[in-house]
């Protein structure tokens, strides 16, 4: 049952210590070598929506209760701050990893590009990338060639963000070089969290990424525009004339941040969606029957497919924070200096909030009362001041592609992933090869 997340003064005698999972259970988990999500799932099941588990010398507070989630991320981001990001090795000082006043300045500059009028600049580019991907699928259907669903979704999402950043469609050479992004992202969970110098394992991949970024930034600074006109990189280079902090290095970091955030999560979501539709073909038919192509009803149903996929496999499956001051959360005292883990993955699978939470049911998002109310109940892109800037962009590109692909033949999977990998994202752990019938 969800806990009451109303805040009380930190000195209140009503504040209780956060209940902590028995260390014996932690040692049993360590001995079994399972993923972190298994330990977090056990912690929530035993102790509720605000609980502690000892991952290091001090307990870490796990937050899955919606009210507590809103308290941490939405109402008090000044008390629960983001510290060094594991991806800093890749994204540097980009907005994903930046903190404090630097983060506020960078976010303000980028925010206008991904809401309202700003999004209209990218509509044609998103549509062009979706048509290119649909044409490739038509070729696969004609030839019977085996392809990898995950790779196709990665290529589409990378093409979309590359067009938006540079004004150019993704060419084969750039695509090959930027495969290094996925390689580094996959390696990050195994690398030191606060590493300064890149380990040998990823040094060559980072050099390839830097070379692509350097060429793109240089082209934007020279005023070169792609066939679609100037891209978001142009906005960053123009800003550097008034904002000296926007050096070539920071622009590189923002470029790589947007590449990572703008294609890894979307590609993973679309791959999961195809796997879910393979298991439940009726969901595809449900979406197509909602209305004719191009109708609002069809689009709403397709968006529901995406939303339900994000419920099961949220882009930000875990959100680390650090308590900079003592606080009371849901009646529990959180000590200053505590590490806090907000876990959308577990909130989205709470049976007290989502009936039959393991079932793929996109109608939750089109039926009155089908989903729980409250800001902390559904947060696939985070919540509050540090929620993902690209939410609308990601939803629009996923919907644009699916509106073209779903009416066509359904992929026939030849292999399915053996499991799930929990890294920076929740991704299928293995190949997703398929063919398309004529």
Secondary structure in CASP SS format (residue, H / E / C, confidence):
PFRMAT SS
TARGET T0000
AUTHOR 0000-0000-0000
METHOD secondary structure of the structure
MODEL  1
X C 1.00
X C 1.00
X C 1.00
X C 1.00
X C 1.00
X C 1.00
X C 1.00
X C 1.00
X C 1.00
X C 1.00
X C 1.00
X C 1.00
X C 1.00
X C 1.00
X C 1.00
X E 1.00
X E 1.00
X C 1.00
X C 1.00
X E 1.00
X C 1.00
X C 1.00
X H 1.00
X H 1.00
X H 1.00
X H 1.00
X H 1.00
X H 1.00
X H 1.00
X H 1.00
X H 1.00
X H 1.00
X C 1.00
X C 1.00
X C 1.00
X H 1.00
X H 1.00
X H 1.00
X H 1.00
X H 1.00
X H 1.00
X H 1.00
X H 1.00
X H 1.00
X H 1.00
X H 1.00
X H 1.00
X C 1.00
X C 1.00
X E 1.00
X E 1.00
X E 1.00
X E 1.00
X E 1.00
X C 1.00
X C 1.00
X C 1.00
X C 1.00
X E 1.00
X E 1.00
X E 1.00
X E 1.00
X E 1.00
X C 1.00
X C 1.00
X H 1.00
X H 1.00
X H 1.00
X H 1.00
X H 1.00
X H 1.00
X H 1.00
X H 1.00
X H 1.00
X H 1.00
X C 1.00
X C 1.00
X C 1.00
X C 1.00
X E 1.00
X E 1.00
X C 1.00
X C 1.00
X C 1.00
X C 1.00
X C 1.00
X C 1.00
X H 1.00
X H 1.00
X H 1.00
X H 1.00
X C 1.00
X C 1.00
X C 1.00
X C 1.00
X C 1.00
X C 1.00
X C 1.00
X C 1.00
X H 1.00
X H 1.00
X H 1.00
X H 1.00
X H 1.00
X H 1.00
X H 1.00
X H 1.00
X H 1.00
X H 1.00
X H 1.00
X H 1.00
X H 1.00
X H 1.00
X H 1.00
X C 1.00
X C 1.00
X H 1.00
X H 1.00
X H 1.00
X H 1.00
X C 1.00
X C 1.00
X H 1.00
X H 1.00
X H 1.00
X H 1.00
X H 1.00
X H 1.00
X H 1.00
X H 1.00
X H 1.00
X H 1.00
X H 1.00
X H 1.00
X H 1.00
X H 1.00
X H 1.00
X H 1.00
X H 1.00
X H 1.00
X H 1.00
X H 1.00
X H 1.00
X C 1.00
X C 1.00
X C 1.00
X E 1.00
X E 1.00
X H 1.00
X H 1.00
X H 1.00
X H 1.00
X H 1.00
X H 1.00
X H 1.00
X H 1.00
X H 1.00
X H 1.00
X H 1.00
X H 1.00
X H 1.00
X H 1.00
X H 1.00
X H 1.00
X H 1.00
X H 1.00
X C 1.00
X C 1.00
X C 1.00
X C 1.00
X C 1.00
X H 1.00
X H 1.00
X H 1.00
X H 1.00
X H 1.00
X H 1.00
X H 1.00
X H 1.00
X H 1.00
X H 1.00
X H 1.00
X H 1.00
X H 1.00
X H 1.00
X H 1.00
X H 1.00
X H 1.00
X C 1.00
X C 1.00
X C 1.00
X C 1.00
X C 1.00
X C 1.00
X C 1.00
X C 1.00
X C 1.00
X C 1.00
X C 1.00
X H 1.00
X H 1.00
X H 1.00
X H 1.00
X H 1.00
X H 1.00
X H 1.00
X H 1.00
X H 1.00
X H 1.00
X H 1.00
X H 1.00
X H 1.00
X H 1.00
X H 1.00
X H 1.00
X H 1.00
X H 1.00
X H 1.00
X H 1.00
X H 1.00
X H 1.00
X C 1.00
X C 1.00
X C 1.00
X C 1.00
X E 1.00
X C 1.00
X C 1.00
X E 1.00
X C 1.00
X C 1.00
X H 1.00
X H 1.00
X H 1.00
X H 1.00
X H 1.00
X H 1.00
X H 1.00
X H 1.00
X C 1.00
X C 1.00
X C 1.00
X C 1.00
X C 1.00
X C 1.00
X C 1.00
X C 1.00
X H 1.00
X H 1.00
X H 1.00
X H 1.00
X H 1.00
X H 1.00
X H 1.00
X H 1.00
X H 1.00
X H 1.00
X H 1.00
X H 1.00
X H 1.00
X H 1.00
X H 1.00
X H 1.00
X H 1.00
X H 1.00
X H 1.00
X H 1.00
X H 1.00
X H 1.00
X H 1.00
X H 1.00
X H 1.00
X H 1.00
X H 1.00
X H 1.00
X H 1.00
X H 1.00
X H 1.00
X H 1.00
X C 1.00
X H 1.00
X H 1.00
X H 1.00
X H 1.00
X H 1.00
X H 1.00
X H 1.00
X H 1.00
X C 1.00
X C 1.00
X C 1.00
X C 1.00
X C 1.00
X C 1.00
X C 1.00
X H 1.00
X H 1.00
X H 1.00
X H 1.00
X H 1.00
X H 1.00
X H 1.00
X H 1.00
X H 1.00
X H 1.00
X H 1.00
X H 1.00
X H 1.00
X H 1.00
X H 1.00
X H 1.00
X H 1.00
X C 1.00
X C 1.00
X C 1.00
X C 1.00
X C 1.00
X C 1.00
X E 1.00
X E 1.00
X E 1.00
X E 1.00
X E 1.00
X C 1.00
X C 1.00
X C 1.00
X E 1.00
X E 1.00
X E 1.00
X C 1.00
X C 1.00
X E 1.00
X E 1.00
X E 1.00
X C 1.00
X C 1.00
X C 1.00
X C 1.00
X E 1.00
X E 1.00
X E 1.00
X E 1.00
X C 1.00
X H 1.00
X H 1.00
X H 1.00
X H 1.00
X C 1.00
X C 1.00
X C 1.00
X C 1.00
X C 1.00
X C 1.00
X C 1.00
X C 1.00
X C 1.00
X C 1.00
X C 1.00
X C 1.00
X C 1.00
X C 1.00
X H 1.00
X H 1.00
X H 1.00
X H 1.00
X C 1.00
X C 1.00
X C 1.00
X C 1.00
X C 1.00
X C 1.00
X C 1.00
X C 1.00
X C 1.00
X H 1.00
X H 1.00
X H 1.00
X C 1.00
X C 1.00
X C 1.00
X C 1.00
X C 1.00
X C 1.00
X H 1.00
X H 1.00
X H 1.00
X C 1.00
X C 1.00
X C 1.00
X C 1.00
X H 1.00
X H 1.00
X H 1.00
X H 1.00
X H 1.00
X H 1.00
X H 1.00
X H 1.00
X H 1.00
X H 1.00
X H 1.00
X H 1.00
X H 1.00
X H 1.00
X H 1.00
X C 1.00
X C 1.00
X C 1.00
X C 1.00
X C 1.00
X E 1.00
X E 1.00
X E 1.00
X C 1.00
X C 1.00
X C 1.00
X C 1.00
X C 1.00
X E 1.00
X E 1.00
X E 1.00
X E 1.00
X C 1.00
X C 1.00
X C 1.00
X E 1.00
X E 1.00
X E 1.00
X E 1.00
X C 1.00
X C 1.00
X C 1.00
X E 1.00
X E 1.00
X E 1.00
X E 1.00
X C 1.00
X C 1.00
END
